[in-house]
Every structure is written in C-alpha cells, then in structure tokens.
Amino acid sequence: MNRLHYRACMVLLPWVLYACGPSRQDTLKDWMVEERKSITPTVKKIPDPKPFHHLAYDEDGNADPFSRQFFIVAAATEQLKNSPDLSLAHKSRKRDPLEEYALESIAFVGTMEKQGRSVGLVRAQGKVYQVLAGQYIGKNFGKILRIDDTSIQLRELAKDQDGNWLQRDATLRIQGESK
C-alpha cells in the first residue's frame, strides 16, 4: 500500500508544483495594462449649433399652409415630380380588364389569327381573354409589344425600392413551356 501511495505522490507532485507556479495569465494581464496605458481616446469637437433665423409669414395673397387643400395640392405636385414617366394619358385612359390582375396570375394559353393579326389567348381567374399588341395587361402598366406562337412580349412601368419609375421588359410564355 505504501508503494502505491508513493507512486501516486510522485505522479501528482509535478502537477501540484506546476499549478502553484506563475500563471500565463499574469503576462496577459501585464500586456493588457500596457496597452490600456498607450491608448489615448480622442473626442471630436461637436460643432456649434447654427443660429435660428426666424422667417416672417406674410399671409397676404398666400394660401393657408394648414388647410386641407394646401396639402392635397402639395401631395399631387410631389407625386408628379416623383413620377414623370406616367403621363396624363396613362392616368386618364380607360383601363383594360386585364390590368386588374397581377402579371404572375395571368397565363398565356395560345394564339389565333383574326383578320390577319395575331391574337393572344390568356387566362385570368378562370376566364379566357383575347389580347392584341398595344393593349395593356397587368397591374404595372404592361403594354403588349409583340405576340408570337410561344410568348407575349410586353413592357411594364414599375416603381423600384426608391420610388422611381423604371421600364422593364417582361414575357408571358405559353403554358407548359419552360421559363
């Protein structure tokens, strides 16, 4: 038994002495203290506030800026500035029935000849419609440019994430064709 204790002590003694020795964290702590001393924070000066200039309001001949009509006119003017591509013709024309459906919900199912012109057949909400080049389709002012046996080519006006109007080309492929 004594021998067993002796061997166990011989194996554990180096580990005990190692644990009592200097730790590696002391050097890490010393390095951190030195680095903190060497860093000096810099603070940017805050600029002085701009002086307030009072502007007098002369109500003679000017519209009341708090009236409902003033806000309506201002909003309409802002909307016209933001959407110069949408002319009055687009806004005032009679909308086609297929402009009430999103382009993704419209399926191109075929073509036929009618009085020498290609007529596209599209299905929206279970109804089949005949479309011609020049007609509008979809919610984004999509104007049909060309109809052939396998696809309908159109150009849409759509707003991007910044609110600007962009023209983009779209294609409706015949149902069953790969996109």
N, C-alpha and C positions, 0 to 999 in steps of 0.2 A: 504494500500500500504506500509505503514511504517513497518507493521508487516512482510510483505513478504520480504522486504529488510533486516530486522533484522535477519530473519531465514536464508536467503541466506548468509549473512555475517557470521553467526555462523557456517554454514556448510563449507564455503570456508576458513575461518580463520585458522583452523588447517592445512589444506593443504598448505596454503601460508607459514605458520610458518615452516612446515616440509621441504618445498622446500628451505627455506633460511638457514636451519641448515647445519651442516657439512655433506659432501657427503661421500659415501662409497668409492669413487674413490681415496680420499686422502690416505686412508690406503693402497690401492692397489699401488698407486704411491710410497709411502714410502717403501713398500716391494720391488718393482722393483729397487729402488735406492740402497737399501741394498744388494740385490742380485748382482747387477752390480759391486758393490764395492768388493764383496767377490770372484768374479771370476777373475782369472788372466790368460790371454791367454798364451799358451805355443807354441813356434815356434821350429820346428825341424830344426836342422842344415842341410843345403844342403851339401852333400859330395863333396869333391874336385873333379874336373874333372880328368879323367885318362889321363896320358900323351900319346900323339900320337907317335907311333913308325912307322917310315917310312920303308916299305919293298921294297927293290930294285927288279926290274923286270929284269930277265935275259932272253933275247929273244932267246938265242942260244938253239935250239932243242925244244922249246916250241911253241905251236900253238898260233896264234894271238887271244887274248881274245875278240876282237871286230869283228871277221869275222863271217859271216853267218853260216858257217859250225860248228864253235865252239858252237854257240847257239843251233843248231839242235842236236848235239851230247849231249850237256848238258841236253836239254829237254828230249831226249829219255832216257838217263840214269836216270833222275829223275822220269820219268814215270815208268820205270821198277822197281825202288826202291819202288814206291808207290803202285804198283800192282803186287806183287809177285805171287798171286794166278792165274793170267792169264798167262798161259804158252804159249810158241811159237806155240804149237799145236792149241790152241784156236784162236790165231791171224791169223795163216796161213791156217786153214782149209776152205773148201768151205762152205759158209753159206747156210742154208736151206731157202726155200722161206718164210716159216712162221716166220723167225727171223726178218723180216721187219715190222711185226705188233706188237703193244703192246699187252701184255697178256690180258689186260682188253677188247680188241676189238675182241678177239677170243672166239667163242662159241663152246662148246662140244655138239654135236648133236646125237651121237650114237656110237655103236660098231658093229663089224662084225668079223667073223672068216675067216682067209685067210691062208691056208696051215698050220693049227694047231696053229696059233698065233692070239692073239687079236689085232685087228686093230681099232684105234680110228678114228672117223669121226669128223672133226672140220670145222667150217665155219668162214672165214675171208673175209670181204668185198664182201659178196655175193657168194663166191666160196667155195666149199666143198673140203677139203683135207683129204687124208689118212695119219695117223701118226702111227709110231711104237715106241716101247720102245727103247731108245738110241738116238732118233732123237732130234734135238734142235728146240725150239719153243719160240717165244717172243724175245724182244729186250735185255733182261738181261741174255743171255746165258742159257736159261732154258732147261735143259736136261730131257727128259721124262724118269721116272723111272719105272712106272707101269701104265697099262691101265686095268680098270675093267668095269663092266657094268654101273656104276654110276659116275665114276670120272677118271680123269687122274692126277696122282701124278708126280710132277716134282721138280727139284732143280735148283734154279737160283743163279747166281753170280751177286750181285748188289753193287753199292757204297753207303756207308752211308753218313751222312752230313759232316763227317770229311775227306771223300775221300778214306776211307779204303774199301777193297773188303770184302763182307760178303756173306756166303752161307745162303740161306733161302729156306724153302720148300713152295711150292705153290700147289694149287689144282684147277683144272678146273672141275666143277660139270656139270652133264648133264643138258641141258637147260630145265627149268621147275622145277628143284629140288630146295629146299631152301638151302641157303648158311649157 
